[in-house]
Amino acid sequence: MEVNDDDHLTLYVKAGSDGERLGACPFCQRAFMVVTIKSVQHPFHFRLVSVNLARPPTEFHRRGLRRVPALIDGDTIVDNIEDIVTYMEDKLPDGLLECNDPAADVAIKDVFSRFCFYIKQVSKDSTQLDSQLQLLDTFLASKKSMFLCGDRLSHLDCEFLPKLQHIRVASANLKNYHIPVHLKHVWAYLFAAYNQEVFVDTCPSDQEILLHWIDRPQRGSHMAYNQHKRLIQETPRYSFDVPAFASLVTIE
């Protein structure tokens, strides 16, 4: 997004490996999605600034900020993802992103944590992740809608879809685990996300997602330097494809 010095609201997100492109932080993507959706619903411009926390921009450091995502709106500074979401809702209330479905919360509650256990090798195999994805698929089948709470993106989708993309990309590349093709409603959910401009425009590349996970100390193994360097230098790629049948799932 172009930076405009006249913009009043600034959103700081994690920088990618080149210091410019989007880094792979699901919390940053969530904030970026929410602010973007609000900027469309209530037209306003905002600055997006990618931050390398090892070498933060002067304005970031001057404000006393230490983490991302962070939002500055005039004299207001917010540097917690939940507080950013609440602030944007209080600033521009319209209810369009609301999701009041306890079953949806339950359906996504443990999916990402089971992935984390698997990718960090706390879990020996994918059994627990498979189980949670199956529960998600069953829930989505019962909804008969594109997203978790209906046919438009909600706050819950903005929270979960970035995590689901991490699950898809990191598991496939680091564990040779692919979301099972028979989970057609999960794939239809991803297909719906990939057809939303706000998700595509805020999504980090596959390489950034991999770099986010390969060097985490909890994994117990690291990628060789030359492989790491090659990932950084590659042309960004994005896993936005789905099994052919996903686009044919009937949404009633």
N, C-alpha and C positions, 0 to 999 in steps of 0.2 A: 504494500500500500504506500502511496506517495505521502511524504511528510510535508505538511503545510504549516508554516510558522504561525498562521492565524488560528489554527485549531486550538480549542480550549481543553479538550479532554485528551489525555495521553495514556496509552496502555503499553506497559513494558512486558515483554515476553522473553523467553529463553532464546538466545541466538544459536544458530546451527554451527557446524564445524568450521565454516568459512567466516563466521562472525557476522554474516548478513542474513542468510536464509533462516527460515523458521527451525528452531530446535525442537526436539521431540519431548515435550512436556505435556501430558494430557491435561494438567490443570491450566496451563497457559492456553491450550487450544480451546478448552471450555470457556475461559474468560473471553477469548477472541471471538468465539461464536456468539456468545451472549451480547457483547458490545456491538458486533456487526449486525445482528438481528435487530437490536434496539435502534441502531442508526438507520435501518431501512424503514422500520415501523414509525419512527419519529425522526425524520431526516435531520442529521447533523454530521459533521465531519469529526474525525478523530485521528490522532497520530498513533501509529504503531511503531514502537522502537524495540529492536532486538538487542538483547543485553548479554554480553559475555561477562559473567559474574567475576571472573578473574581480572578483567579489565573493563569495568563498567564505565559508561559515559559520564562526563563531568556532572551533568544535570541530575543523573541518577544518584551519584555519590553525594552531591550537595544536598539533596533532599533527605539524606540519611537512610536511604533504602538499602536493603541487604538481600532481598529475595524477589523472585518473580513467581507468578504474575503480580504486577503492581499497577495501580491506577491513580492518576492525578487528575483532579477536576477542579480547577481554580485553586483554592486553598485546602481542598480536601485530598488527603492521601490515604489510600486503602491498599494494603499489601497482603491480604488473605483472600483466597479464592471465594470462600463462602461469603465474606463481607463484600467482595466486589459484586457478586450476584445480587446480594441484598441491596446494595447501594444503587445498582442500576434499576432494580424494580421499584425502589422508593423514589428514585429520580424520575422515572418514566413508567408509572404504573398503567398497565392495560390488561393484565391477566392472560395475555395471549400465550405465554410460555408456561403457565401454571400446569401442574400435574398433581391431581389429588387422587391417586390410585395406589393404595397400600400394596396391592398385589404386584404392581410394577416394581415397587421398591424391593419387595421380596425376591422377585425374579432376577434382579441384577445384583443383589446384595453381595453375594460371595463369588461371583464369576472372576473378578479381577484378582482377588486375593488368592484364589486357587491357581490362577495363572502365575502369580508371583511366586508361590510355593514351588511350582513346577519349573519355572525358568531359573530360579535360584537354587534348584536341586534340593530343596527341602523335601519335596515329594519325589519318590523314586520313579513314578510313571504318571501318565496323564489321566488316570482313573477319576480323580476328584474334579479335574477340569472338565472332562467329558460329562460327568454327572451334572455339573452346573450349567453347561451349555445345553444339555438336554432339557433341563428345567426351564431355561430361557426359551427354547424352541417351543415347548409345550404352552408356555404363557403366550407367546406371540401368536401361536395358532388359535388360541382362544380369543384373542383380541380382534382378529380379522381387520386390522388397520395397519397402516404403513409404519407407524412409530409406537413407542411404548404407551402413549396416552391418547392416541388418535391419529389423524392423518396430517398433523403438522408437528414440527419439532417442538419439544418442550424442554424445560430445564433439565429433566431427567435424561433426555437424549443428549443434550449438550454435555452432561457429565459422563455418560456411559459410552457414547460412540467413539470418542478419542481413545478410551481404554480398550474397546473392542478392536480397534484398528491396530493397537499395539499387540494385542493377543494374536491377531491374525498374522502380522508381519514377523514379529519376533519368534513366535513359536515355529513358523514354517522355516525360517532361515537358521535358527539356532538349535532347534530340537527336532527338525524334520517332522513336526506335528502340524497337520492341516485341519482346520475346522471341518468336521465330517460333512460330506456332500449331502447326506440324508437329512441333515438339519436344515431343511429347505426354508423354514421360516426365519431362521437366523440369517441365511443368505439373502432372503428377500428384504430383510431389515437393512442389511448392508447395501443392497442394491438401491433401496430408497435413499440411504444416506449419500451414496455416490452420485445421485441425481439431484442433490441439494447443493447449489453453488456455495453456500456458506460453509458447508463441511469440506468440500474440495479445496476452496480457497484458503482455509485455515489449517489444512492437514500437512504435517511434516512429511518429508520424503521417506521412503523405505530405509535409505541409508542412515538417515538421522535417527530413526527408530532403533535400528540395529546398534548404532554407536551409543545410544542411550543405555542399552542393556549389556553390551558385551564387556564393558569395563567395570561393571558394578562389582565391588569386592565380594558380595555375597555369592556370586556365581561360582567362584572357586577355580575358574579358568579364564584365560584371556586370549585375545586374538593376536597373532603375530603382527609385529610392527608394519611389515610390508602390506599385509592384508588390511590393516587399519588405515594405512595411508591410501591404499587403492579405493577403499570405500569413500573416503573424503573427496578424492579426485574424480570419481565417477559422475557422469551426468545424472542428476536426480531422477529417480524412477518412483512410481506410485502404484501400489496394488489397488486398483479400482475395478478390477475385473471380477466377475462372479460366474459360477456355473450357469450354463445357458438357461436352465429351467427357472432360475430365480426371477427373471423378468416376466415369467409366465404365471407366477403364483397369483391366483385370483384373490383380490382384496374385496370383501363384501361390505 
